[in-house]
């Protein structure tokens, strides 16, 4: 068993009582995955509020039933390509007010914020925003206001709950992500992807402090007078004290795998889709990516045996004052993007958006645990889904009395306790490319599992037999950059869809129009908005060095995407594709094998020899200038 302190943290967070049931499923066999139509049937659905059962014997459901013999391509309906592609899924867009009378649903697909009266079960306001605002996380203050982070609008929107009127729109940073309210100080705290942590008065919007932390900030919560901020890809949690100092850094623990047995459960923790507050610490919904060798063959990204997982798995971790407490991988839970904790900490709910095309698999799982595992080597938890969810579940929340509310997209709706639905909008934002990208392809993983929000997970895979390869980022850098993959072995997007999606991910054959829809959606993904340049002089000097014929960066990194699409040996162990440098600062670790943890480390031996730019004669200050310029691309 865990130490008593770790166990106490977990039990406090989950509020486990006599109603909880739980146990570990035993280890699940590694293997090569399964072709379409050879999945497992999910357990029978249960009503909202019913506690799940973790399978103590690990006995899997019957084979050949989970996908009902259907491939993903045959399950997504007629091909649709939206004129304005919907943004990638981010989760965490639903708030239930503390009095339980209203729900606020951010709608990034339609750039609206919907307010629903939970008593009359009607939409009382649908606030139209600016195109591209992409509303996300929301928080309630003590004066009857709700504040919404506008991910694409560089602002926080404040709404009066009583009048349903917009009170203010306040600029905070280029890419707001998480938002929290401190009831002791009356301050809002906004975590920004560019690394800013902005504090402002909820009443007036006056900015009281801006800290500059690491890039890729995600969620922020208030804990015992301190702030805890998560980072998206790394799933790292930073604790910031009242003076603004980072006093702790911690990540969810990596989970052991079956040693020497190929693809199993467990792996490296990363991609923190959601962090929420619980008594005694933080609860993090994140992924695990296996560290064992992955076969690049048909079904190679899946796993066989009694656990429904792929090479990327969803799980939760409990992080308090002591060491992180890791829980088992969740069987059959594909692309979990949101988590909610019921009042009292007795139940969790998770939204697994990736299962939407296959109703028998379930999308929302509400469960409780009675004990923490002593370890997670090769373990999985089989959880039963909540019934009555149609559309794609993207967010979950609980009412004060513990009733579950689910937000879906396409159609945009809320599923309320008892199964009643409230339509948020009749406007369709269907897009086949978006659907395929976020769906369980057949190996219990989606494209978005490795490319969350269209980017990358920062993971370094060991592909058998080609070796170490870092996941490549798709944002703003895919169109016009064929051939694809580090080795340049995919001549066209069609080849990519056939080999990776269709075979390795067990997605089966896609029709040509479906491939076109997937290509269109992925090649229109925008880059993350950049924070303002702080060192203008350094950037100008770095730009000049980059273009200098002697240094030679622009010999290969040229054009709109900063690549000539060539496959070149630059002294890093073979010939690899010249990557686009668009958004390169968001893509660490760098190089095909991830050897450069930072942009500066690219200019060490890890970056190859003089064939990769003639930089040996540059001073440390000049390298710093080059890095400053690259961070602006």
Protein Blocks (a to p, Z undefined) as FASTA:
>chain_A
ZZfklmmmmmmmnopafkbgcdddddddddebjaehiaccddddddehiacdddfklpac
dehklnnopafklmnopadddfbacdddeejiaccdfkopaccdddfknopaddddfklo
pafbdcdddehklpabddddfeopacdddfknopacdddfklopafbdcdfbfbdcbdcd
dfknopacdddfkopacdddfklopafbdcdddehiabdcdeehiacdddfklopacddd
fkopafbdcddddddddehiajaeedjdehifbacddehiacdddddddfbdcddbehkl
gcedjbdcdfbdcddddddfbdcddddddehiahiabdcddehilaccdddfklmmmmkn
opbdcdddfbdcfbjehiacdddddehiecjdfbdcddfkopacdddehiaddddehhia
cdfbfcdcbdfklmmmmpcfklopafklmmgghiaghiacdddfebpcddddfehplgop
acehjklpafbfklmmmmmmmmmnonopadfklmmmmmmmmmmcccddddddfblmlmmm
mmmmmmpmklommmmmgcjkopghiacdehiopacddddfehklmmccehjkopambfkl
mmmmknopfknopaklpcfklmmmmmmmmmmZZ
